[in-house]
Amino acid sequence: VKAEREEREREERERLEREERERDAAWLASIERTTGGLTKQISLLPPSARAKLLEIYTEVHKRPENELARKVKLENAKFHEEIGQHEGGKEALVAAGWSLQKLDGEKFLVLVEPNLETDLDGWSTWFDRIKEVREILENYHC
């Protein structure tokens, strides 16, 4: 009886995890990962949220090697209050190239840095995109 209950609980956990992955995949697929898609998402944001995104991108631009600046926990109260609660907030980061990752059971948006030593062209393209996103945010912020 105990083994059957544990098996049902395991199956339920797996079902819920699968449904969550499917919802996340559908959400990510709905976001256009282009400059136009980014512009669309940030146009939905209030000025205060755009300013916070600009702060994130200014920090990433200054210190691209800083992993903490390139990782945002979705359940972080400050992020949710300043950016995540607004339509277009999380989506703007995805449109700018951030990926959704589950780390230690929690969801993060992460801007993955290409390896500078093995992929200089990829890293240069990645950094150019950081500069481009920062410029777009600066133009909206003004």
N, C-alpha and C positions, 0 to 999 in steps of 0.2 A: 504494500500500500504506500509506504514512504517512498520507495523507488519510483512508483507510478506518478506520485505527486511531484517529485523532483523533476521527472521527465517532462511532465506537463508545464511546469514552471520554466524549464529550460527552453522548451518549444515556444512558449509565450514570449520570453525575452528575445529569442531569435526573430520571431515574427515582428515584434515591436522595433527591433534594431533594423530589420530589413525595410519596414515601412518608413522609418526615419531616413534611411539612406536614399530611398526612392523620392521622398519629399525634398530632401536636400538636392538631389540630382535634378529634379524638375525645377526647383527654384534657381539653381545655377544656370540651367539651360535657358531660362527666361531672360537672362541678363546679357545684353550685347556688349562684348568685350572689345570695343573700338572707341576711338575718340568721340564719335557721335553718341555712342552709348553712355560714355562717361559724362558728357555734357548734358545729356538728357537726365541722368540721375542727379547730378549736382544742381540742376535747375529746380528740382523738386524740394531742395533743402532750404531751411531758413538760413539767413546770414550767419548766425552763431554756429551752426553745424558746419557750414562751409569753412568758417574760420578755424574750427577745430581740425578739420581735414587738412587744411593748409599747414597747421602746426605739425601734424603727423608727417606730412610730406617734406616740410622744411627740415625736420629732424632726420628723416631717412636720407634726404639729399646731403646733409652735412656729414652723416655717419652711416653710410650704406652697410657697413660691416656689423652694425649694432643689431643683433637679432631681436632684442626686446622692442626696438622701435618698429620692427617689421612684423610684429605678432600682436594681435588684439584678441583677447578672450571675449567672446560674444556675450557672456553672462556678466561681464565686468559692469558694475553699476555706473561708474563714471562714463564709460563708453556709451552705455545704453542711454543715459541721460543726455549726453552732449551730441551724440551722432546716431546711435543705433535705433532709437525710438522713432526717428523720422523716416518717412517714406523716401527712399533713395539713399539713405545713409550707408547701410551695409552694402547695398547694391553698387554704390559709387566705388567702393574699394574693390569689389569683384570686377566691375567694368574696367578698373585700372590695372587689373592683373593679379589681384590677391586671390588665393585659393582657400577653400574651406577644408580644414583638417581637424580631425579628432585626436587630441593628445591627452593621455591619461583620463579618458572618459569625458573630456570637456571640449567644446567646439571653439576653434580659433579661426580667424582670418589671418593668413600668413602671406607675406610677400617673399617668395623664395628667391634667394640670390644665386645666380649661376656661379660656378666655380671660376674664379678669376684666372687661376693658373692653367686650367685645362680648356677653358672656353672663353677666351678673351673677346671674341666677336659677340657671343651671347651675352656676356657681362656688359659690354659696351651698349648693346641694344637695350638691355634691361635698364641701365643707368640713364640712357637717353629718354626712356619712357618715364622714369621718375622725374626728370627735369621737365618733360612735356606736361605731365599731370600737375606738377607744382605751378607751372606757368598758367595753365587753365584755371586752377584754383585762385591764383593771384588776380587774374582778370575778373573772375566772378566776385572776389573779395573786395575789390576796389569800389 
